[in-house]
C-alpha cells in the first residue's frame, strides 16, 4: 500500500508477534513503530494413558538436535532428547533407559526441524515412533506394532516440534506422549548457480549462509582479474570477511561498496581470455557488478567471450569459483528477493 519508492524498513522480531503500533503523524505518516510480545508454544494433545503412571514435562525449547528412542519388544521405554536452548544443549531422559535397543535420529538444527511425530499405541503403552523433519527426512521406526495398536500423530501445520511431555510407568515403559509446537521460521533456500569462465585453478566456495554482500575487493593486473574478496552480512547482522581468491599479495585493488540492506547484487557480468604468450592459461579478464540500483565500473579488460551470472527474481548472497594466481571461474549463490 502506497508508493514503492524510498528507503525500505522492517518492523520484525524473531519469535514475536505485533500487538500494537505507535509513531508520528501530521498530514502524512512520518514514522511508525510497533509493540511486540512473545509467541507462546502450543501444547499438542497427549496420546495414550495416564493410569498408574508418572507425569513428565520437558517444556519448550528453540529446537531439537537429536532424539534417541530406547525400546524392547513392543514397547518404547525411554526418550533421550538433546534440545537447543539459546546456544546450549540441554539433555533430557524420560522413561527407563535400561533397554539395549537404541535408535538415534540427528537433526541438522537450525537448518532442519522435527515437524511431526507418528506413532502407535495400545491400551497400556506407546508401541512405535517415527520422526519427520522440515527437509522431508524420516527416521526409522522404533518399536513394534501389536495387534491392538492404533495410530496417532503429533503435528501442527507450519510449526516445529520444540518439546515433549507425557507419562511413563516407573521401571517399565512410556504410556503417553504429547508435544509442544512453535511456528517454524520461513527461510528461503539458497541455490548454487554453476561457475562461469575457463579451465584451471583450484576450487573455492565462500558458502551460502549469508543475507547479502556488503563490499567487493577486486585486484586487477596487466592480464585481467588477479584476485577477488567479498564481505558478507549474516542473519545476525554481523559482517563476515571472505577469503582472498587469487594473488592475495597484490598491492593494487579496487573496491565496490553496497548500501546494504537497501542495495543488493542482482547480476555479475564478466569475460575471459587466454593470457598473451600462453596457449593454455585462460583467466577471467573483466568483471562488472549490477545491483538493484546501479552498475559498477568495469574492472579489468574489455575483450574476450562474455558471461552473465544472474537469476530473475533473486539476489546474490555468496560466491564460489576457481583461482590460482589469477581468477579462472566465478559462480554465485542466490536467494529469492523478498520485501523488507
RANOR-V252728 format. One line per field, one symbol per residue. ss: DSSP state (H for helix, E for strand, C for the rest). phi: phi as a letter, one per 40 degrees, with the letter a starting at -180 (. if undefined). psi: psi as a letter, one per 40 degrees, with the letter a starting at -180 (. if undefined). Layout:
# RANOR-V252728
ss = ???
phi = ???
psi = ???
This chain:
# RANOR-V252728
ss = CCCCCCCCCCCCCCCEEEEEEEEEECCCEEEEEEEEEECCCEECCCEECCCCCEEEECCCCCEEEEEEEEEECCEEEEEEEEEEECCEEEEEEEECCCCCEEEEEECCCCCCCEEEEEEEECCCCEEEEEEEECCCCECCCEECCCCCCEEEEEECCCEEEEEEEEEEECCCEEEEEEEEEEECCCCCCCEEEEEEECCCCEEEECCCCCCEEEEEEEEEECCEEEEEEEEEECCCCCEEECCCEECCCCCCCEEEECCCCCCCEEEEEEEEEECCCCCCCEEEEEEEEEECCCECCCEECCCCEEEEEECCCEEEEEEEEEECCCEEEEEEEEEECCCC
phi = .hccbgccbbbaacgbbcbabaibabcbccaababbbccbccccdcbhbbdfbbcbacgbbcibcabbbbaafbaccabbbbccbfgbcbbbbbhbbccccbbbbcbccccabcbabbababcbacbaabbbbccgcbcccbgacbcbcbcabbaadgbbcbabaibbcdgbacbaababbadcccbdccbccdcbiachgbcaacgbcbcibcabbbcbbcbhccababbbbccbgccbccccbhcccccbabbbcbccccbacbabbaaaaccdgbcbccacbababbbcbabcccbgbcchdcabbabdgbbcbabaibabcacbbabbbbbccbcc
psi = hahfiihiihhihheiiheiiiaihbdihdihiihiihiiihhihhhaiehfihiihdaiadahdihhhhihbfhhdihhhhihgfeihhhhhhahfeidhhhhhhhgheeiihdihhiiiaeeihdiihiiieeeihiihhaiiideiiiihhihheiiheiiiaiihheciheihiihiihhhhhihihhihiibiiiiiiiheiefidihdihhhhiadeahdiiiihihaeefihhhiihhageehdhiiihiigiedhihdihiiiiihhhehedgiiheiihhhaedihiihhaidiihiihhihheiiheiiiaiibeihdihiihiiihii.
